[in-house]
Amino acid sequence: MNDYITLAEASELIGKSKETLRRWDREGKLSAVREPISNYRVYKKSEVLNLFSDFITENTIETFSNYIKPENEYKVLELFAGAGGLAIGMEKAGLNCVALNEIDKFACATLRQNRPNWKVLEGDIKDFDFSDFRNKVDVVTGGFPCQAFSYAGKKLGLADARGTLFYEFARVVKEVNPPICIGENVRGLLSHDGGKTLKGMISILDEIGYKVVPVEVLKAINYKVPQKRERLILVGIRKDIEIKYEYPKPYHKVYNLKDALKKGELFDTDVPKSEGAKYPKSKREVLELVPPKGYWRDLPLEVQKSFMGGSFYLGGGKTGIARRIGWDEPCLTLTCSPAQKQTERCHPEETRPFTVREYARIQTFPDDWEFAGSIAQQYKQIGNAVPVNLGMEVGYSIVKFLNEHYKVK
Ligand SMILES: C[S@@+](CC[C@H](N)C(=O)[O-])C[C@H]1O[C@@H](n2cnc3c(N)ncnc32)[C@H](O)[C@@H]1O
């Protein structure tokens, strides 16, 4: 039954919910068969993937764009800036970065090397006072690392969150007093500590004078990024402002790995050559056996067992393990290290991880954006980033909001 996958695996593989797949099953778009031993309903993998290709290629002509011209000069203060994925996105949307804070020296070197004119504040955010920027910045952005709060049982206030990086984000927003602030995070924040962490963040922003727009998780594939990455966006609007914030509208066209690495709509040239990590011999030998769009299930049973170890018996799809990406699908989420165990994303034709420049392309960084530090440091900076094109679309939504805000002011 190697060619067949469960509903959970199909859902993971193409990034559609189980409910959608059940509906497709009911509507006859997908036909299930019974797995002989367990009697579970399973689906033919090629059929599931074909269905996804149809979904990808339909509606490829866009009838709209989120682009909007800034009507004033808008200023961004970017916290937890990393190697600048979000910052470049903001710049592409026409916003000016007045300062960026980041603790990692290699990421700071990357920012300085590429934008010598950017004011890079290197060091722990805790050590910086941003009150000089008070009322001089239009938006504060930041991808604060997620940490649990300790609760005294009541509504969480700013002071209760001391010691966390979200506290620092909120403290800077309070110091700077921008019309809008944007936090970005992983989807996991929705369920972190049973949802209490996010609830705490919303109540803290409320306490410092910001109303939080209903939180959304944006799918990068809907924003011209050839990767199935998701980003949770937390938008706070200063309470004296009545303007409604709207998330960027999703596009229909989904780009794939070919669009990332070859000349086409996303890039004017094929991906430049660059250094990259290699798989150890044992892993390479296993991945040689996996076809494009395949994963560990495509291996001979004995190899599956030895490669997966204990997780073989744990159940669940795990379709990201020993995965070889196909040219005609978006890449799976890139991690901070391409050699990381159980998150292999192998090149479609060669048995190796993506190179540094391929990684950067999949995150929609421009080819001339150079990364500082060792190869491992470079992968980490790229893997940590908000995809540039997603950042740009979020940037347009901020420009739209600010244009309206200054018009009525
Ligand atoms: C998810 S990454 C941000 C990525 C960035 N938004 C981008 O698009 O490239 C989070 C960043 O927070 C930085 N960071 C963590 N702790 C910090 C601290 N105490 N002060 C300043 N930066 C910190 C990390 O070094 C990391 O680069």
The ligand as an SDF file (V2000), in Angstrom:
LIG
                    3D

 27 29  0  0  0  0  0  0  0  0999 V2000
   12.1750   34.9610   14.1990 C   0  0  0  0  0  0  0  0  0  0  0  0
   13.6330   35.8660   14.1790 S   0  0  0  0  0  0  0  0  0  0  0  0
   13.1330   37.3350   13.3680 C   0  0  0  0  0  0  0  0  0  0  0  0
   13.2430   37.2750   11.9060 C   0  0  0  0  0  0  0  0  0  0  0  0
   13.0600   38.5850   11.2010 C   0  0  0  0  0  0  0  0  0  0  0  0
   11.7860   39.1930   11.5030 N   0  0  0  0  0  0  0  0  0  0  0  0
   13.1910   38.3860    9.6920 C   0  0  0  0  0  0  0  0  0  0  0  0
   12.2040   38.5310    8.9890 O   0  0  0  0  0  0  0  0  0  0  0  0
   14.2890   38.0740    9.2070 O   0  0  0  0  0  0  0  0  0  0  0  0
   13.7870   36.4300   15.8620 C   0  0  0  0  0  0  0  0  0  0  0  0
   15.0570   37.2130   16.1230 C   0  0  0  0  0  0  0  0  0  0  0  0
   15.0270   37.7100   17.4620 O   0  0  0  0  0  0  0  0  0  0  0  0
   16.3710   37.8300   17.8820 C   0  0  0  0  0  0  0  0  0  0  0  0
   16.4250   37.9850   19.3440 N   0  0  0  0  0  0  0  0  0  0  0  0
   16.2240   37.0140   20.2680 C   0  0  0  0  0  0  0  0  0  0  0  0
   16.3720   37.5090   21.5050 N   0  0  0  0  0  0  0  0  0  0  0  0
   16.6530   38.8300   21.3820 C   0  0  0  0  0  0  0  0  0  0  0  0
   16.9030   39.8790   22.3100 C   0  0  0  0  0  0  0  0  0  0  0  0
   16.9080   39.6450   23.6200 N   0  0  0  0  0  0  0  0  0  0  0  0
   17.1520   41.1150   21.8360 N   0  0  0  0  0  0  0  0  0  0  0  0
   17.1640   41.3620   20.5030 C   0  0  0  0  0  0  0  0  0  0  0  0
   16.9350   40.3890   19.5710 N   0  0  0  0  0  0  0  0  0  0  0  0
   16.6820   39.1410   20.0010 C   0  0  0  0  0  0  0  0  0  0  0  0
   16.9900   36.5350   17.3620 C   0  0  0  0  0  0  0  0  0  0  0  0
   18.4160   36.6390   17.2970 O   0  0  0  0  0  0  0  0  0  0  0  0
   16.3240   36.3860   15.9950 C   0  0  0  0  0  0  0  0  0  0  0  0
   17.1250   36.9020   14.9780 O   0  0  0  0  0  0  0  0  0  0  0  0
  1  2  1  0
  2  3  1  0
  2 10  1  0
  3  4  1  0
  4  5  1  0
  5  6  1  0
  5  7  1  0
  7  8  2  0
  7  9  1  0
 10 11  1  0
 11 12  1  0
 11 26  1  0
 12 13  1  0
 13 14  1  0
 13 24  1  0
 14 15  1  0
 14 23  1  0
 15 16  2  0
 16 17  1  0
 17 18  1  0
 17 23  2  0
 18 19  1  0
 18 20  2  0
 20 21  1  0
 21 22  2  0
 22 23  1  0
 24 25  1  0
 24 26  1  0
 26 27  1  0
M  CHG  2   2   1   9  -1
M  END
$$$$
